[in-house]
Amino acid sequence: MSNLDNAVAELIAAIKSSEQYLAYEREKEKINRFPELKKQVTAYRLQNYRLQSMTDDEELFHKIEEFEREYEKFRENPIVADFLAAELGFCRMMQSVNIKITEALNFE
């Protein structure tokens, strides 16, 4: 195994032992116990992604407000809220890792 392969394996192990990843895994296990709720969360995440990917839509602000109103009660469910919070924490950690690597390598 090369030095790079070893370093990647160590990075993966560090990520898997991080509190953010462990919290995400715990919450993922919880939500997987409720298939219908998981299906709703998947639909919510897809719609959220689509909205975030829109750039030139003049009604984007209105669509985001409508989306937030539509899912307000849904997000009050503790299982949903805890999962989404854990997922966000894990995603932010991964973004931070990627940014640090990219900046250290002067990748443009």
N, C-alpha and C positions, 0 to 999 in steps of 0.2 A: 504494500500500500504506500502511496506517495505521501509526502509531507502535507500536501494540500488535502488529500483524502482523509488523512488523520485529523487535520484541523477542522474539516467539515464535520466529521463524526463527533469531535469534541463540541463543536458549536451546537449540533443537533442535540446532544446529550444535555448541554447547558440549557437550551431552550425547553426541552422536555422536563427539566427539573425546576424551571422557573415558576414562581407563584402564578403568573398570568396564564401560563399554559395549563397548569394543574387546575386552576379555577375554571378555565374554559372547558376542560375535560369533565370536571364534576358537573357543571351546568349542562353540558351536552348530554351526559348520561341521564340527567333528570328529565330533560325535555324529550329525549328519545322514548321515555316511558309513556308518553302521550302522543301517539301518532297523528291524531287530528290537529292537535296544537302545534306539533312540529311542522305539519303541512302548512298551517296558517303562518307560522314564523318564516318558513321558506318563501311563501308568497309575499309577505311583508318585506323581506330582505331583497327580493327581486325587484319589487316596485321601488323601493328605496334606491337601489342601484341604478335603475333606469332614470329616476329623477336626478340623481347626482351626475349622471353621464350627459344630461342635456346641457347644451351650452348656448344655443342660439334661440331658444324659445322665449318669446316676449312675455308669456304668461307663466314663466317658471316659478316666480315668487308665489303667485296665486295657487299653482298646482302643489307646491310644497306645503302651504298652509292647509289646503284641502286634505292632503295626505295625512298631515299631523292630526287634524280633527277626526278624520276617518278612523285612525288607529289609536286614538287617545285612550279609550277604555281598554282596548286590547293590550296596550303596553302597561296598564296598571296591574295586570296579572303578575304576581310575584315570580312565577316560573319563567314567564316571558321576559320580564324586566331583568331578572338575574342572569338569564342566558345572554341577552343582548349586551348587558354591561360587561360580562366576562369575555364575550366575543370582541367587543370594542377594545378592552384592555389588552387582549392578546394581539389584535391587529395593530394597535399603536406600538406595542413592543416590537413586533416584526418590522413595522415601518421604520422605527428608530434604528434597528440593526441594519436594515438595508441602506438607510441614509448614511450611517457611519461608514459602512463598507464603500459605498459609492464616493463619498467625500474623500476618504483616505486614498482611493485609487485615482483621484482627479478625473473621474469619468464624467464626460459632458454629454 
